[in-house]
Amino acid sequence: MAIGDEYESTLVTYPTHAELDFILRDYFEVIDERLVYGLPTFVVRWKTGGIPPAEEQDLVFEDINKKSETLRVWPVVRWKDQTIGEYIIRFVPREKTPKSDIRINYALFVATLGTIALAGLMQITSPVFINLFYPTTFTNFNLLWEVFIFIAALMGIIFAHEMGHYLTSKKLGIEATPPYFIPGIPPIGTFGAFIQQKSPPANRRDLFDMGVAGPLAGFAVTLVVLLLGFFMSVPLTAEQVAAIDATYPGMSGSIGVPILFQIIEILFADFIPAGGTLYMHPLAFASWIGMLVTALNLFPASQLDGGHALRAIVDSRTHRIIGWVAIAAMFLAGFYLMAILIIVITQGGEHPGPLNDTTEIPAWRKVLFIFVMIILIICIPPLWDMIGF
């Protein structure tokens, strides 16, 4: 989708070429100007003759963007010939969507609280859970407390993720809606949340920051919930596990866990009896859901969070190729269901990129991208193994 396609224009008049030319000539030599697809389009190069440092480029394009705001247009900047420093700058309508109805956000939030509570209730009322965690007595207060902390943990992960995006967008001047939470069916209880971005990021740096802010915030909370889940879990000997299986056949079992789960298990090895295991507290399952959400969002494809971060580093064509290669690698690694989920979510969509797609991001952000890809790898749960294939 091209920038601006999803907006309903409220423009009455359109700036003249002379007005746009005036903005550009402070910094550039205008080589050519014409209407392309009905949009004022300019070919320019720096007056200084060479390409200035990235910091100076950012300041110039920020100034052009600010001046364009008064004319109610966005300057879309692309390379025409990078080797000689020529740009194509096309001005598109700075359009605005109608104000969103916040009541929908509240209704979805309440509905998601309900479905997560139901998911937690299913785990907490299991006779195995009650006998292990409350062997002497189990009251309604205990029930409410366990459901409450499960809701707080899972909603905390998702809320942190979305607020990472939302607060970053506010900081960068990108218009965005509050989070829309998505109710889900038990035992997970939610399909996550999303915010609707109503204006494009100004440059690759902003696009990158928007992409990684949510997953990093959500991952930090997920890690805390995971550790708390392990601390609250019950160590069992092999004999106790056998007794539980005999007493409650089919009511206990295991799920495929990500690498991060296995790392934490090593840290807690001294608490696990020889030949035994840990019966995980529902908070640990909340962290498992958090890892699934993090992994899905960080996948470097289309307009997922990881796709935003990748697009800030590479061009559109390379971004698309890497996305499909990553999906193929996931199939080869045995994460079949996860790969299918990614294909369904992304639908092979293109990424339009930021307004200014020419200024490189700093090297430290590229290192951070490697770090978030490591987070993706250690958070992927082997979903295919869980359904018996």
Secondary structure per residue as TSV (DSSP state, phi and psi in degrees):
chain	resnum	aa	ss	phi	psi
A	1	M	-	360.0	131.3
A	2	A	-	-74.8	156.3
A	3	I	T	-59.8	129.3
A	4	G	T	95.7	-9.2
A	5	D	T	-63.2	-32.6
A	6	E	T	-87.8	2.2
A	7	Y	-	-99.4	146.3
A	8	E	-	-98.0	114.6
A	9	S	-	-65.8	140.2
A	10	T	-	-117.9	14.8
A	11	L	-	-74.0	139.4
A	12	V	S	-104.0	-43.2
A	13	T	S	-122.7	166.6
A	14	Y	-	-126.5	139.9
A	15	P	-	-63.1	150.3
A	16	T	-	-80.3	163.8
A	17	H	H	-59.7	-35.3
A	18	A	H	-63.6	-41.0
A	19	E	H	-65.3	-41.3
A	20	L	H	-72.1	-39.6
A	21	D	H	-59.3	-39.5
A	22	F	H	-62.1	-38.3
A	23	I	H	-64.9	-42.4
A	24	L	H	-75.8	-33.4
A	25	R	T	-71.5	-9.1
A	26	D	T	-66.1	-28.8
A	27	Y	T	-123.1	-25.2
A	28	F	E	-123.1	156.4
A	29	E	E	-92.9	121.1
A	30	V	E	-84.3	116.3
A	31	I	E	-89.2	-38.2
A	32	D	E	-153.0	149.4
A	33	E	E	-147.9	137.0
A	34	R	E	-164.8	171.7
A	35	L	E	-90.9	126.6
A	36	V	E	-125.2	120.7
A	37	Y	T	55.0	32.2
A	38	G	T	79.0	8.3
A	39	L	E	-114.6	135.9
A	40	P	E	-60.6	123.3
A	41	T	E	-129.8	132.3
A	42	F	E	-124.2	142.3
A	43	V	E	-106.6	123.2
A	44	V	E	-135.8	162.5
A	45	R	E	-144.1	159.0
A	46	W	E	-62.2	141.1
A	47	K	T	-65.7	-28.6
A	48	T	T	-72.1	-13.0
A	49	G	S	96.9	-38.9
A	50	G	S	-110.7	178.8
A	51	I	-	-92.1	119.9
A	52	P	-	-70.6	170.4
A	53	P	-	-59.2	158.8
A	54	A	H	-58.2	-39.0
A	55	E	H	-61.8	-42.1
A	56	E	H	-68.2	-39.5
A	57	Q	H	-58.7	-45.0
A	58	D	H	-59.3	-43.7
A	59	L	H	-62.9	-40.5
A	60	V	H	-65.8	-48.8
A	61	F	H	-69.0	-30.3
A	62	E	H	-65.1	-38.8
A	63	D	H	-66.7	-41.9
A	64	I	H	-63.9	-39.8
A	65	N	H	-64.2	-40.4
A	66	K	H	-66.1	-43.0
A	67	K	H	-68.8	-33.0
A	68	S	H	-68.2	-26.1
A	69	E	H	-60.7	-37.3
A	70	T	H	-66.7	-23.2
A	71	L	T	-95.6	1.9
A	72	R	T	61.0	44.6
A	73	V	E	-136.3	159.0
A	74	W	E	-109.4	134.1
A	75	P	E	-86.9	114.5
A	76	V	E	-96.2	116.9
A	77	V	E	-110.8	125.1
A	78	R	E	-136.0	157.0
A	79	W	E	-73.2	137.9
A	80	K	E	-97.1	-46.2
A	81	D	E	-151.3	99.8
A	82	Q	G	-65.9	-29.8
A	83	T	G	-64.2	-29.3
A	84	I	G	-113.4	6.8
A	85	G	T	73.4	36.2
A	86	E	E	-102.8	135.4
A	87	Y	E	-114.8	155.5
A	88	I	E	-108.3	122.8
A	89	I	E	-118.0	115.5
A	90	R	E	-114.6	132.8
A	91	F	E	-100.1	122.6
A	92	V	E	-115.9	154.6
A	93	P	E	-58.3	132.8
A	94	R	-	-85.5	88.2
A	95	E	-	-97.8	160.8
A	96	K	-	-132.9	133.8
A	97	T	-	-83.2	157.3
A	98	P	-	-60.8	152.1
A	99	K	-	-62.4	134.0
A	100	S	-	-74.3	155.6
A	101	D	-	-88.2	105.8
A	102	I	H	-63.1	-21.0
A	103	R	H	-62.7	-29.7
A	104	I	H	-65.5	-42.3
A	105	N	H	-60.1	-44.5
A	106	Y	H	-65.0	-42.4
A	107	A	H	-63.6	-43.4
A	108	L	H	-66.3	-36.9
A	109	F	H	-61.7	-48.1
A	110	V	H	-64.0	-41.9
A	111	A	H	-63.0	-38.9
A	112	T	H	-69.0	-37.7
A	113	L	H	-56.6	-41.4
A	114	G	H	-65.7	-44.9
A	115	T	H	-70.3	-34.5
A	116	I	H	-68.4	-39.8
A	117	A	H	-60.2	-40.8
A	118	L	H	-64.7	-40.8
A	119	A	H	-62.9	-43.4
A	120	G	H	-65.8	-39.2
A	121	L	H	-61.3	-37.9
A	122	M	H	-62.3	-37.8
A	123	Q	H	-75.6	-42.0
A	124	I	H	-73.5	-28.2
A	125	T	T	-88.3	3.7
A	126	S	-	-64.4	134.0
A	127	P	H	-59.8	-30.2
A	128	V	H	-64.5	-47.5
A	129	F	H	-60.4	-47.4
A	130	I	H	-61.6	-43.5
A	131	N	H	-70.1	-30.4
A	132	L	H	-84.5	-41.4
A	133	F	H	-95.1	-23.9
A	134	Y	-	-135.0	68.0
A	135	P	S	-68.9	-22.1
A	136	T	S	-98.7	-47.2
A	137	T	-	-151.7	150.1
A	138	F	-	-140.5	109.4
A	139	T	-	-104.9	173.2
A	140	N	H	-62.7	-32.1
A	141	F	H	-63.1	-44.3
A	142	N	H	-58.6	-42.5
A	143	L	H	-61.0	-49.2
A	144	L	H	-62.9	-39.6
A	145	W	H	-63.5	-47.0
A	146	E	H	-64.4	-41.1
A	147	V	H	-64.6	-41.0
A	148	F	H	-60.5	-48.3
A	149	I	H	-70.1	-29.1
A	150	F	H	-66.7	-45.1
A	151	I	H	-60.8	-46.9
A	152	A	H	-60.6	-40.5
A	153	A	H	-67.0	-51.6
A	154	L	H	-70.0	-44.4
A	155	M	H	-66.1	-32.9
A	156	G	H	-62.1	-40.8
A	157	I	H	-64.1	-50.6
A	158	I	H	-68.1	-40.9
A	159	F	H	-63.2	-43.1
A	160	A	H	-61.7	-41.9
A	161	H	H	-58.4	-52.6
A	162	E	H	-70.4	-35.4
A	163	M	H	-69.6	-27.9
A	164	G	H	-58.6	-45.2
A	165	H	H	-65.9	-47.7
A	166	Y	H	-64.4	-47.8
A	167	L	H	-68.3	-35.4
A	168	T	H	-65.7	-40.7
A	169	S	H	-63.2	-40.1
A	170	K	H	-63.7	-42.3
A	171	K	H	-62.2	-36.5
A	172	L	H	-88.7	-2.5
A	173	G	T	77.9	21.3
A	174	I	-	-94.0	124.5
A	175	E	-	-73.0	130.4
A	176	A	B	-150.6	154.8
A	177	T	-	-84.2	161.2
A	178	P	-	-62.2	165.9
A	179	P	-	-63.8	142.6
A	180	Y	E	-104.2	110.7
A	181	F	E	-83.2	145.3
A	182	I	E	-115.3	111.1
A	183	P	E	-62.2	152.0
A	184	G	-	-137.1	171.4
A	185	I	-	-89.9	148.4
A	186	P	T	-60.9	153.8
A	187	P	T	-86.5	-3.2
A	188	I	T	-81.8	-45.7
A	189	G	-	88.1	-12.4
A	190	T	E	-158.5	150.2
A	191	F	E	-106.8	24.1
A	192	G	E	91.5	-148.9
A	193	A	E	-158.8	170.8
A	194	F	E	-153.6	157.5
A	195	I	-	-114.6	150.0
A	196	Q	-	-98.4	117.2
A	197	Q	B	-82.8	123.2
A	198	K	-	-105.1	-3.2
A	199	S	S	-145.2	150.9
A	200	P	-	-79.3	153.6
A	201	P	-	-66.7	148.1
A	202	A	S	-72.0	-35.3
A	203	N	B	-152.3	-179.4
A	204	R	H	-64.4	-35.6
A	205	R	H	-60.9	-46.8
A	206	D	H	-65.7	-38.4
A	207	L	H	-62.0	-42.8
A	208	F	H	-63.9	-48.2
A	209	D	H	-62.4	-39.6
A	210	M	H	-61.6	-40.3
A	211	G	H	-67.3	-43.1
A	212	V	H	-90.6	-18.2
A	213	A	H	-59.8	-45.7
A	214	G	H	-64.5	-55.9
A	215	P	H	-58.6	-37.7
A	216	L	H	-66.2	-42.4
A	217	A	H	-65.2	-45.0
A	218	G	H	-64.9	-37.3
A	219	F	H	-66.3	-39.6
A	220	A	H	-60.1	-44.5
A	221	V	H	-69.3	-38.1
A	222	T	H	-58.3	-42.3
A	223	L	H	-63.9	-41.0
A	224	V	H	-63.3	-45.6
A	225	V	H	-63.6	-38.8
A	226	L	H	-61.9	-45.8
A	227	L	H	-64.0	-43.4
A	228	L	H	-61.5	-39.5
A	229	G	H	-61.3	-39.3
A	230	F	H	-69.6	-42.2
A	231	F	H	-61.7	-32.4
A	232	M	T	-90.4	-2.9
A	233	S	S	-77.9	163.6
A	234	V	E	-109.7	123.0
A	235	P	E	-73.9	138.2
A	236	L	E	-129.2	140.5
A	237	T	-	-80.0	167.9
A	238	A	H	-61.4	-36.3
A	239	E	H	-66.9	-39.4
A	240	Q	H	-65.8	-39.0
A	241	V	H	-62.0	-44.5
A	242	A	H	-63.4	-39.2
A	243	A	H	-66.5	-39.4
A	244	I	H	-65.2	-42.6
A	245	D	H	-63.5	-35.5
A	246	A	H	-73.8	-37.4
A	247	T	H	-77.6	-39.5
A	248	Y	S	-124.7	71.0
A	249	P	T	-60.8	133.0
A	250	G	T	77.3	4.1
A	251	M	S	-105.2	1.0
A	252	S	-	-131.3	160.2
A	253	G	-	175.3	-163.6
A	254	S	-	-138.8	159.7
A	255	I	-	-120.9	155.7
A	256	G	-	-65.6	131.4
A	257	V	-	-114.2	149.7
A	258	P	-	-70.9	171.6
A	259	I	H	-60.9	-38.8
A	260	L	H	-59.6	-39.4
A	261	F	H	-60.1	-43.7
A	262	Q	H	-66.5	-35.0
A	263	I	H	-64.2	-44.4
A	264	I	H	-65.6	-35.1
A	265	E	H	-59.6	-38.9
A	266	I	H	-63.2	-41.0
A	267	L	H	-64.3	-29.4
A	268	F	T	-99.1	15.1
A	269	A	G	-58.5	-35.0
A	270	D	G	-69.1	-17.5
A	271	F	G	-90.9	-8.2
A	272	I	S	-99.7	125.1
A	273	P	-	-59.7	149.4
A	274	A	T	-57.7	125.8
A	275	G	T	78.2	-1.6
A	276	G	-	-100.6	-157.5
A	277	T	E	-156.7	-178.5
A	278	L	E	-110.6	131.0
A	279	Y	E	-87.5	113.8
A	280	M	-	-75.9	137.8
A	281	H	-	-70.0	151.5
A	282	P	H	-54.4	-24.4
A	283	L	H	-61.8	-34.3
A	284	A	H	-65.0	-36.0
A	285	F	H	-69.3	-36.0
A	286	A	H	-60.1	-40.1
A	287	S	H	-68.4	-34.0
A	288	W	H	-60.7	-44.1
A	289	I	H	-62.8	-41.0
A	290	G	H	-60.8	-39.0
A	291	M	H	-67.7	-38.1
A	292	L	H	-62.0	-46.4
A	293	V	H	-61.5	-43.2
A	294	T	H	-62.6	-46.2
A	295	A	H	-63.0	-44.9
A	296	L	H	-60.5	-43.9
A	297	N	H	-72.6	-30.1
A	298	L	H	-83.6	-4.4
A	299	F	S	-61.1	130.2
A	300	P	S	-80.4	67.7
A	301	A	S	-144.1	148.3
A	302	S	T	46.3	-132.0
A	303	Q	T	-108.4	27.4
A	304	L	S	-68.8	167.6
A	305	D	H	-57.3	-45.5
A	306	G	H	-65.1	-31.4
A	307	G	H	-66.5	-38.6
A	308	H	H	-60.0	-48.3
A	309	A	H	-62.6	-42.4
A	310	L	H	-65.1	-41.4
A	311	R	H	-64.3	-24.9
A	312	A	T	-72.0	-15.7
A	313	I	T	-103.1	-35.7
A	314	V	S	-122.7	169.1
A	315	D	-	-79.9	175.2
A	316	S	H	-61.6	-43.7
A	317	R	H	-65.5	-46.2
A	318	T	H	-63.2	-39.3
A	319	H	H	-58.4	-44.8
A	320	R	H	-66.1	-42.4
A	321	I	H	-63.9	-46.0
A	322	I	H	-62.2	-38.5
A	323	G	H	-59.1	-46.7
A	324	W	H	-71.7	-33.8
A	325	V	H	-64.4	-41.0
A	326	A	H	-64.1	-39.2
A	327	I	H	-64.2	-42.2
A	328	A	H	-63.0	-40.7
A	329	A	H	-63.6	-36.1
A	330	M	H	-65.8	-39.5
A	331	F	H	-61.6	-46.0
A	332	L	H	-64.5	-31.2
A	333	A	T	-80.5	-4.7
A	334	G	T	95.6	2.8
A	335	F	-	-89.7	62.6
A	336	Y	H	-63.8	-49.6
A	337	L	H	-65.4	-38.0
A	338	M	H	-62.1	-42.8
A	339	A	H	-62.7	-40.7
A	340	I	H	-64.1	-41.7
A	341	L	H	-59.4	-42.3
A	342	I	H	-62.9	-43.7
A	343	I	H	-61.3	-42.5
A	344	V	H	-64.9	-42.2
A	345	I	H	-68.3	-45.7
A	346	T	H	-82.3	-32.6
A	347	Q	T	54.6	28.9
A	348	G	T	63.9	22.0
A	349	G	-	-67.1	150.1
A	350	E	-	-78.0	165.4
A	351	H	-	-120.1	122.4
A	352	P	-	-72.9	-17.9
A	353	G	-	78.6	177.5
A	354	P	-	-81.6	177.2
A	355	L	S	-59.9	-52.7
A	356	N	B	-100.8	107.5
A	357	D	-	-104.1	27.0
A	358	T	-	-115.2	-25.5
A	359	T	S	-88.3	125.2
A	360	E	-	-68.8	150.2
A	361	I	-	-83.2	156.3
A	362	P	-	-62.6	158.3
A	363	A	H	-61.8	-34.3
A	364	W	H	-66.7	-28.7
A	365	R	H	-71.2	-32.1
A	366	K	H	-67.4	-36.9
A	367	V	H	-65.2	-40.1
A	368	L	H	-62.5	-34.6
A	369	F	H	-61.9	-41.4
A	370	I	H	-60.8	-40.6
A	371	F	H	-62.2	-44.4
A	372	V	H	-70.4	-26.9
A	373	M	H	-69.7	-32.9
A	374	I	H	-65.5	-40.5
A	375	I	H	-59.5	-42.5
A	376	L	H	-56.0	-47.6
A	377	I	H	-63.8	-43.5
A	378	I	H	-79.8	-9.9
A	379	C	H	-102.4	-4.5
A	380	I	-	-73.7	118.1
A	381	P	-	-84.8	141.8
A	382	P	-	-76.1	78.1
A	383	L	H	-60.7	-36.7
A	384	W	H	-61.8	-39.3
A	385	D	H	-63.2	-28.1
A	386	M	H	-72.9	-21.0
A	387	I	T	-103.9	14.6
A	388	G	T	89.2	17.9
A	389	F	-	-101.9	360.0
